Structures are given as C-alpha cells and as structure tokens.
Amino acid sequence: MSRFKFRALDSQGVAQSGTLQAQDQAAAIAILHKRGLLLLHIETAGSPRLRNTRGQLKGAALVSFTQQLATLLGAGQPLERSLSVLLKQPGQPQVRALIERIRDHVKAGKPLSAALEEEGDSFSPLYLSMVRAGEAGGALQSTLRQLSDYLERSQLLRGEVINALIYPAFLVVGVLGSLALLLTYVVPQFVPIFQDLGVPIPLITEVILALGQFFGAYGVVLLAAIITASWIVAARLRDPLRRQRYDRRLLSVRVIGPLLQRVEAARLTRTLGTLLSNGVALLQALVIARQVCTNRALQAQVADAVESVKGGGTLASAFGAQPLLPDLALQMIEVGEQAGELDSMLLKIAEVFDVEAKRGIDRLLAALVPSLTVVMAVLVAVIMLAIMLPLMSLTSNI
C-alpha cells in the first residue's frame, strides 16, 4: 500500500486536501471519485515536487500555448513531438522548464491531463476537465481549440474592461489631486490677504476658505482616516456571509448592477457551455463554473443549483428561484433545456451578453468621462469665483 497526497473540490466547490492509502495511484483516484470529489492533483506522499512556482502559464501565455498545441495536433503531429516543438519556441526559462516537465511526463506514458495535473495550480480545474474530456472522447485537438477560444475571449473581455477604465481612473486622480492642491495650498494663501484688506467676504468665499483651512490643517489626518476606514471595510468583507450580502446588493444597484449581471452571465454561461459541449457532466461543470464567478452571491446560487440538479430539478428553475442573472439568460436556459441543446444555448447566451456587456461599458464610459470633466470644471470654477469675488469687490470700491 502506498500513501498519496491529494487536492480536490467537493460538490460545493470547496477545496479539500489530505492523504489516503491505496494500492496505486489509479486506485487512489477511484477512491476519491467514489467520495464525489473532483480531483485537482495527486502525488505520492513525501515526494518533493520539483516545480518552480514562477513562470506559470497564465493569461496570454496560456492562450498561446493552447493555440499552438491545438494547431500542431491538428496538423497530425504526435503529442510528444508537438510539445518538443513548443519547447524550441523562445520564451521565459521558467515557462520552457514547465513545458519540458509536461513533455517528460507524456514521454513516460502519462496522458496530457495527468501531465498537466502534476503542475498543480498552473492549470485550472476548467482546463484540466476539458483536456480530460477531450482525451476520453478522442477529440483532444478540437477540445484544445475550443479551450483556446474560451481563454482568448475571457482575456479579451478582461483587457477591454481594464483598458476602458484606465483613462477615467487617471481623470479621477487628476480631479482629486487638483482639488486637493487648490484647497490645501492655493486657497489658504488668500486668507491673510482678505483679512488685511478688510473687504466684505461673501458666503461662498467663507465656505471655500474654511474648507481650505480645514484640509490644510487636517488633510493628513483625513487621508489616514480614509485609509483606515477602507481597511476596516475590506477586513469586514473577508467574512463570507457579509461579502455575499454585499455582492447581492451590488447586483441590484442601478446602472452598475445590470452591467455586472451581464459580465457574470457571459462568464458563467461560456464556462458551462464549453464544458458541456466537451462531454463534461452537468454537475461537474457547475462545480467548476462556480469558481469562475467573482460575485459571491452568484457563487452561492451556483452551489444551490448543484443541489437542485442533484435532486432532479432543472437548471433554469435553480437559477430562477432567486434571480441574479438577467431574465433573458434564464429564459434562454429554459429553452435550451427543453430543446435538449443546453450546451449550444449557453454559448449563445455568452455571445449575447458579451456584446451587451461591451456596449454597456462603452455607454457608461462615454457618459462618465464628460461628466467627470464637467464636475472638475465646475468645482475649479467655484473655487476661483470664491477667490475672485472679494478682489472684484475691492476694485469696485476704489
């Protein structure tokens, strides 16, 4: 009997780890499957893992690796030969070392899914499950191509969101920085001038001068208080129940809520559709898809959907009990289940909400940038007007 260490996910998507004894690794995997666990990694207990955590295949590197491997397999190259070709490509030494380890495992007779599992966290449960399903169905090349399309779309949406937010972020920093400079440095310079002149001070000027003196005296304290409050809020949101309630309320906020719903719907349905179309069982697909949801309330709903489907319920009824996804998504899921084409319908939902999410982000930013510019102009104008009014009053009395 040998002792094995394992990492796996239970039916709720919660990570489990531990050790067990079995005759060999295949027997250990069978034991874990009987327990209803989704295996992520297994190895002989006590054996060191010669893996450098740096240079993992992430983001664009993972997309490129998957696309190139699918292309080589589609051209009729054997798996080992394909990995050897990829190893000759220029890249980071850590990434090349990772591909070399995968090739060595394949050369030793292991399937690609088992070789990828040896790298632990370098490959997600979604990636491993699809590769395993592709091997079982004899369609590894087409599965890798679908997987690369999925990863590329996910990267594209994420990149579009980040790129779209860069300019508004700089604009917000510029607005706040300009106002802080005016109130803490420029405005206090006029306080002794107005006191010496003895001119009548308008109310707006008194307010602006008071704000300037306050920020000049307590600006550092205020900044420290904001940082402390932010840290306290972040610490409180680490509690799963508080975070779940917060995320649920976030989905109901006007403008932002519907946009987040579309983004989450596209991510969830694309993951489910891709897994189902490659032969992964619905329950296992739900467990994996739960991990791609960034909204904790939606994660909890996916976990409830797992239990509902186990009890014989439909996916549409499980998600419709406490709707967090858009109504259109729920209706299309119901139609897909009734027609027996749930996988293709889920992919269509992802395409629809990808377009809607991008359109919503573009509209939001199209309104946000001019609004911030107008707000900045108005605030600066108010401050300058407050400073100029006493000076204009003085010149009119001369």
Secondary structure in CASP SS format (residue, H / E / C, confidence):
PFRMAT SS
TARGET T0000
AUTHOR 0000-0000-0000
METHOD secondary structure of the structure
MODEL  1
M C 1.00
S E 1.00
R E 1.00
F E 1.00
K E 1.00
F E 1.00
R E 1.00
A E 1.00
L E 1.00
D C 1.00
S C 1.00
Q C 1.00
G C 1.00
V C 1.00
A E 1.00
Q E 1.00
S E 1.00
G E 1.00
T E 1.00
L E 1.00
Q E 1.00
A E 1.00
Q C 1.00
D C 1.00
Q H 1.00
A H 1.00
A H 1.00
A H 1.00
I H 1.00
A H 1.00
I H 1.00
L H 1.00
H H 1.00
K H 1.00
R C 1.00
G C 1.00
L C 1.00
L E 1.00
L E 1.00
L E 1.00
H E 1.00
I E 1.00
E E 1.00
T E 1.00
A C 1.00
G C 1.00
S C 1.00
P C 1.00
R C 1.00
L C 1.00
R C 1.00
N C 1.00
T C 1.00
R C 1.00
G C 1.00
Q C 1.00
L C 1.00
K C 1.00
G C 1.00
A H 1.00
A H 1.00
L H 1.00
V H 1.00
S H 1.00
F H 1.00
T H 1.00
Q H 1.00
Q H 1.00
L H 1.00
A H 1.00
T H 1.00
L H 1.00
L H 1.00
G H 1.00
A C 1.00
G C 1.00
Q C 1.00
P C 1.00
L H 1.00
E H 1.00
R H 1.00
S H 1.00
L H 1.00
S H 1.00
V H 1.00
L H 1.00
L H 1.00
K C 1.00
Q C 1.00
P C 1.00
G C 1.00
Q C 1.00
P H 1.00
Q H 1.00
V H 1.00
R H 1.00
A H 1.00
L H 1.00
I H 1.00
E H 1.00
R H 1.00
I H 1.00
R H 1.00
D H 1.00
H H 1.00
V H 1.00
K H 1.00
A C 1.00
G C 1.00
K C 1.00
P C 1.00
L H 1.00
S H 1.00
A H 1.00
A H 1.00
L H 1.00
E H 1.00
E C 1.00
E C 1.00
G H 1.00
D H 1.00
S H 1.00
F C 1.00
S C 1.00
P H 1.00
L H 1.00
Y H 1.00
L H 1.00
S H 1.00
M H 1.00
V H 1.00
R H 1.00
A H 1.00
G H 1.00
E H 1.00
A H 1.00
G C 1.00
G C 1.00
A C 1.00
L H 1.00
Q H 1.00
S H 1.00
T H 1.00
L H 1.00
R H 1.00
Q H 1.00
L H 1.00
S H 1.00
D H 1.00
Y H 1.00
L H 1.00
E H 1.00
R H 1.00
S H 1.00
Q H 1.00
L H 1.00
L H 1.00
R H 1.00
G H 1.00
E H 1.00
V H 1.00
I H 1.00
N H 1.00
A H 1.00
L H 1.00
I H 1.00
Y H 1.00
P H 1.00
A H 1.00
F H 1.00
L H 1.00
V H 1.00
V H 1.00
G H 1.00
V H 1.00
L H 1.00
G H 1.00
S H 1.00
L H 1.00
A H 1.00
L H 1.00
L H 1.00
L H 1.00
T H 1.00
Y H 1.00
V H 1.00
V H 1.00
P H 1.00
Q H 1.00
F H 1.00
V H 1.00
P H 1.00
I H 1.00
F H 1.00
Q H 1.00
D H 1.00
L H 1.00
G C 1.00
V C 1.00
P C 1.00
I C 1.00
P C 1.00
L H 1.00
I H 1.00
T H 1.00
E H 1.00
V H 1.00
I H 1.00
L H 1.00
A H 1.00
L H 1.00
G H 1.00
Q H 1.00
F H 1.00
F H 1.00
G H 1.00
A H 1.00
Y H 1.00
G H 1.00
V H 1.00
V H 1.00
L H 1.00
L H 1.00
A H 1.00
A H 1.00
I H 1.00
I H 1.00
T H 1.00
A H 1.00
S H 1.00
W H 1.00
I H 1.00
V H 1.00
A H 1.00
A H 1.00
R H 1.00
L C 1.00
R C 1.00
D C 1.00
P H 1.00
L H 1.00
R H 1.00
R H 1.00
Q H 1.00
R H 1.00
Y H 1.00
D H 1.00
R H 1.00
R H 1.00
L H 1.00
L H 1.00
S C 1.00
V C 1.00
R C 1.00
V C 1.00
I H 1.00
G H 1.00
P H 1.00
L H 1.00
L H 1.00
Q H 1.00
R H 1.00
V H 1.00
E H 1.00
A H 1.00
A H 1.00
R H 1.00
L H 1.00
T H 1.00
R H 1.00
T H 1.00
L H 1.00
G H 1.00
T H 1.00
L H 1.00
L H 1.00
S H 1.00
N C 1.00
G C 1.00
V C 1.00
A C 1.00
L H 1.00
L H 1.00
Q H 1.00
A H 1.00
L H 1.00
V H 1.00
I H 1.00
A H 1.00
R H 1.00
Q H 1.00
V H 1.00
C C 1.00
T C 1.00
N C 1.00
R H 1.00
A H 1.00
L H 1.00
Q H 1.00
A H 1.00
Q H 1.00
V H 1.00
A H 1.00
D H 1.00
A H 1.00
V H 1.00
E H 1.00
S H 1.00
V H 1.00
K H 1.00
G C 1.00
G C 1.00
G C 1.00
T C 1.00
L H 1.00
A H 1.00
S H 1.00
A H 1.00
F H 1.00
G H 1.00
A C 1.00
Q C 1.00
P C 1.00
L C 1.00
L C 1.00
P C 1.00
D H 1.00
L H 1.00
A H 1.00
L H 1.00
Q H 1.00
M H 1.00
I H 1.00
E H 1.00
V H 1.00
G H 1.00
E H 1.00
Q H 1.00
A H 1.00
G C 1.00
E C 1.00
L H 1.00
D H 1.00
S H 1.00
M H 1.00
L H 1.00
L H 1.00
K H 1.00
I H 1.00
A H 1.00
E H 1.00
V H 1.00
F H 1.00
D H 1.00
V H 1.00
E H 1.00
A H 1.00
K H 1.00
R H 1.00
G H 1.00
I H 1.00
D H 1.00
R H 1.00
L H 1.00
L H 1.00
A H 1.00
A H 1.00
L H 1.00
V H 1.00
P H 1.00
S H 1.00
L H 1.00
T H 1.00
V H 1.00
V H 1.00
M H 1.00
A H 1.00
V H 1.00
L H 1.00
V H 1.00
A H 1.00
V H 1.00
I H 1.00
M H 1.00
L H 1.00
A H 1.00
I H 1.00
M H 1.00
L H 1.00
P H 1.00
L H 1.00
M H 1.00
S H 1.00
L H 1.00
T H 1.00
S H 1.00
N H 1.00
I C 1.00
END
